[in-house]
């Protein structure tokens, strides 16, 4: 499987200036190639190369490999736009987003990522140095820093292209690695159910609650600080906002990695699979009150699911996605379903058998049971389709409300 290993470069001021000039030249050339591709309707690599290759080398001083990567990057951008249009990710034909994507050429940011192959970039992993091509010539002995685990992965499995990235004045290389997968566990003894939620980010069917109220308090404090700085609207407040703008995203990514690593390690140790709810499209299916929107949208549950999936694939642990409907209303002991079973956010009390349990733990047990039943029947992972957009009495389209969506995701 392919994994991306990110290392941070430590260039000197002169080296950083050369790297910056290189990124700007490559992206200016890509923007020009995009205009040519749009005007002439040429979106394929070899066809676009005939129209742009020579001028890119002469006008921006790029080498042969760099010019080819610029052209390929342009074609890949148009292929991505085409795929998004087909999938409906850019709205319906005639909508503002659809017209914006089809009526103008693709634009590249001045510091957009630039791919490098082994002819343009060589690694000295033991010395933590790279030699990289720039428009000012090849720069040798550019230092980089990485963890021991990253260095081992680079040394053993690095293969293919690497992307040069500049973010907030820092330089990174994203290296592609072909990491072998462990043999898949085709006969798990059971499943470890994972319930995802707002108050408790993840709760396992073993009863373990991870990243709960303490993380939410930090998120509320950060949100309040952002609001105060935005109201100030002074130059110093804007500088602080810019410095902190990615802090919450980094924290969420770090916690998601830790949760995913712990869950996969526990499933691998006990010979079990992992059961997850499929919450695809939940934000489109639910309409919340204004105070709830920031809380509901501030955690990357899709990212957590992706982290669990790739770490499980690497470890050979099977992952099953199940229909989340009524998992928080169903009693894990007797199977009785009733809205009144969910007494509060944290408390579950069955109206039929009288069992009392933590609501998220009860939900995770139901998720585990559904995954085990699917696996025993040999059925694939299943998830409900997003409900169709309905029309109200005036003929207007009506989004699904929060009360309507509880059937699709009762954990809300």
HELIX and SHEET records of a PDB file:
HELIX    1   1 UNK A   13  UNK A   40  1                                  28    
HELIX    2   2 UNK A   45  UNK A   60  1                                  16    
HELIX    3   3 UNK A   64  UNK A   87  1                                  24    
HELIX    4   4 UNK A   96  UNK A  102  1                                   7    
HELIX    5   5 UNK A  148  UNK A  157  1                                  10    
HELIX    6   6 UNK A  213  UNK A  232  1                                  20    
HELIX    7   7 UNK A  235  UNK A  244  1                                  10    
HELIX    8   8 UNK A  247  UNK A  270  1                                  24    
HELIX    9   9 UNK A  282  UNK A  285  1                                   4    
HELIX   10  10 UNK A  290  UNK A  297  1                                   8    
HELIX   11  11 UNK A  301  UNK A  315  1                                  15    
HELIX   12  12 UNK A  339  UNK A  341  5                                   3    
HELIX   13  13 UNK A  359  UNK A  377  1                                  19    
HELIX   14  14 UNK A  402  UNK A  405  1                                   4    
SHEET    1   A 7 UNK A 114  UNK A 116  0                                        
SHEET    2   A 7 UNK A 158  UNK A 167 -1                                        
SHEET    3   A 7 UNK A 170  UNK A 178 -1                                        
SHEET    4   A 7 UNK A   2  UNK A  10 -1                                        
SHEET    5   A 7 UNK A 137  UNK A 145 -1                                        
SHEET    6   A 7 UNK A 129  UNK A 134 -1                                        
SHEET    7   A 7 UNK A 121  UNK A 124 -1                                        
SHEET    1   B 5 UNK A 209  UNK A 210  0                                        
SHEET    2   B 5 UNK A 202  UNK A 204 -1                                        
SHEET    3   B 5 UNK A 191  UNK A 196 -1                                        
SHEET    4   B 5 UNK A 273  UNK A 277  1                                        
SHEET    5   B 5 UNK A 319  UNK A 322  1                                        
SHEET    1   C 2 UNK A 347  UNK A 349  0                                        
SHEET    2   C 2 UNK A 356  UNK A 358 -1                                        
SHEET    1   D 2 UNK A 390  UNK A 391  0                                        
SHEET    2   D 2 UNK A 397  UNK A 398 -1                                        
END                                                                             
